[in-house]
Every structure is written in structure tokens, then in C-alpha cells.
Amino acid sequence: MDALLLARLQFAANISFHILFPTITIALGWVLLFLRWRWVRSRDAVWLEAYRFWTKVFALSFALGVVSGITMSFQFGTNWPGFMEKVGNVAGPLLGYEVLTAFFLEASFLGVMLFGHDKVSERVHLIATALVAIGTTLSAFWILSLNSWMQTPQGFEIIAGEFHVQDWSALIFNPSFPYRLTHKLLASGLTVAFLIAGLSAWQLLKGCAKDYTAPMLRLGLWMGALLIPLQILVGDLHGLNTLKHQPAKIAAMEGVWDTAKGVPLLLFAVPDEASRSNALEVGIPKLASLILTHDANGEIRGLNEFIGEHPPVAPLFYGFRVMVGIGMLMLGFSWLSLWLLRRRKPADLPPYWLRGLALMSFSGWVATLAGWYVTEIGRQPFVVYGLLRTADVASSTPAPTIAWSLAAYVTLYLALLFAYVMVIKQMAEGRSGKAAAESNSNNTKVMA
């Protein structure tokens, strides 16, 4: 592998790990606000217990998000110095706004959320929770504004090879930004919905359900049932926007090589860039044109119109189908679960169904990563779409150096990810690290 590919893989590894945790905290902040509000209004201890448990999940996720976010910034200097040289006038202020308006807000009032119980008034604690929720959303706002500008740039001029801002409002609210922001916020909501439902189902399966388990299971399922249809609608609007501004990305997602009308929706195929064709196609006639253009005979431009300037086809083609497939599973699980709960309690759900919900706990992560890969790989070979190539901003760092740091990052991230999931599991089962150790010790004595 050459240095450019290794640098791209390293950035992909870092962003893949980092994005998992904001995807939880963005929506979970608002769920915590809802739980705190319910407690203040009803004084039902169930909501306070739920709030305290999910605050711990939020804090753990926030901490890992901060740590992984810091390491990402290092790469601009080590692997991509040309990016900040050429685009720093745009990226620098937007990243600065994210820190000043979002991160400081989250970090400051998270302390009140975690340690303010019985130390500040209920009103102050509720306000602190609201400000943390607002901070997580503001963070998504600024980061996605920058990312969307890299996909659909406007509001700038290029002077001596450097990008300079002409119109901040046009730059921030670029053509794809509203769709990307809404899509991401809904993805976060769905991720949290199935994390809540999945952990609640796990508690029921393991016989360690708390008083808040059943209400939280219903809350997670209702969130999923309501948000997934909205996500499908926003995804459709996002697709129309992408077809207009990034037709090569759409062609790769759909495996369309030659410009055509009445294009079928490929349920499965094996794209081959060498022969510029697909093998083993299974499709529904004209459905791709109908979805993408809202006309069964609508025209979709093919990849052969963008030779040398289109992204790798296979990652987009398969990644898009993984994202959509997970979305359909979410739709089925949430709606069918609510149907099953019409005349029964959550504890009475069949064990196989609870296991299915438990397996869906981190399904939002899979869909998020698949969608993120489609978005970012789909921008290639450009870092600023149509204007600045990725290869032109890479550093001259030797490939072996990048390879060693990439291996270190991946090893550390896999270990942290495993630890995160295990800690979440122990928390859901009501075990602290000390309690788990004592349980293991007691088991050993009994066996002896």
C-alpha cells in the first residue's frame, strides 16, 4: 500500500471509532432531558432511576468521543498538512465554532448532570441537562456544516490556490447541509432507540430487570417506530439532492455504468471496475429511476461519464445496501414489537424476540458506519468535491511510518470498543467492576 492509501485508511479508522460515540450522545442528551422532565413533573422514582442509569452511559460515551476526537485533529498535521494550507480559512473557523459553542457547553454542564444530584435545585439540574443536549446538537451542526461544504462547496473564492470565505451564510448553509444534518440527527435517534430497547431486552432476558426497564423498552421502541419513517423520507430527499450535486456518487451507489432511462433497482450485484459492468444482477425494473427521479423513466447518469473522477464502486454499492437493510430491520423490529406489546407486558415477550432486540442494540452503529462510508468514499477522488483532489493535500510521510501508527490505532480502538461494550453490558446487568470481581471470586470458592 502506498502512503496515500494508508493515510486514508488511518483517517477512516479514526473517524469510524470517533463517530460511534457522538452518534449516541447527540440523541441520548435529549432522551435524558425527557427523563429528567418526567421526574420533575411526576415525582415517579422510575424516571429518576432511568435518568441516573442512562446518564452513566452518556458520560462513558462522551469520554470516549472526546478522546478519539482529539487524536483525529493530529492527523491534519501529520497526514494532511495540505488540507489546512488550502482550506484552513474555511475549516479552521468552523472547527473553532464547534469547540467554543458546543464542546465547552457540553463539558461544563456535564459535571452538573453527573455530580449535581441533591447539590443543586431540580430546576438547575433540568437546565443543565437541557444545555448538554443543546451542546451535542450544536456540535453536530458545525461538524456537518464543514463536511457538507466539502461535498457541495459554495460561498468561497480561490486566491493563489487557497480557499477564502466570501459569504458565511452561503458556506454554512450549503446545498446538502440541511439534508445531512437532519439525516444524522435521525440516525442518532435511531441508534439510541435501539440501544435503549436492546439493553432493556437484555435485562429482561438475564433476569436483572429494574423498575425502569419496561418503560424504557417501550420508549425505545416508540422512538424507533416513529423515527424510521422520517428517516426514509429524509433519505429520499437527500438522494434527490445528491443526484443533483454528486451524480457520480449516485451512479456508484446504484451500480449504473451507462447513462440510461428506466434504470432498475439492483437488490444484489457484483460490480467489476475492470470490466465496468456488474455480474449476478438481481433487480426490480425501473425502480431506481422511480426512487431517484420520481419518474419511472427518469434518466440516471452512468459512471462511464465520470471516468477518472468517480469513487470506488464496490464500497458504495455494498455500503448503501447495508445501511438500507439495517433500516428495514429497524422498521420491522420496532413496529412488530409494538404490535406484540398491545396486550402483553414487555416481560411476557417471547425469549427469541427479546434476543432479537438485544442483538439489535448496536445496529445503529452498523448503519451509521455504512452510511458514513458511502458519504465519504463517495466524495473521492476529491477532498473538496470537484475542486481539490485528496492526493494533492497528503503529506510526504513514509508509508511504513503511517502503517505502524495505523496498526497501533486499530489495536487500541478495538480494545477500547470491546471494553466499552463490556462495561455497558455490566452496567445493564447491575454489576460494577467490584461486584463482578466479587461474583467471580465467590463462584471460584463454590467450585473449589
Order of alpha helices (4+ residues) and beta strands (2+ residues): alpha-alpha-alpha-alpha-alpha-beta-beta-alpha-alpha-alpha-alpha-beta-beta-beta-alpha-beta-alpha-alpha-alpha-beta-beta-alpha-alpha
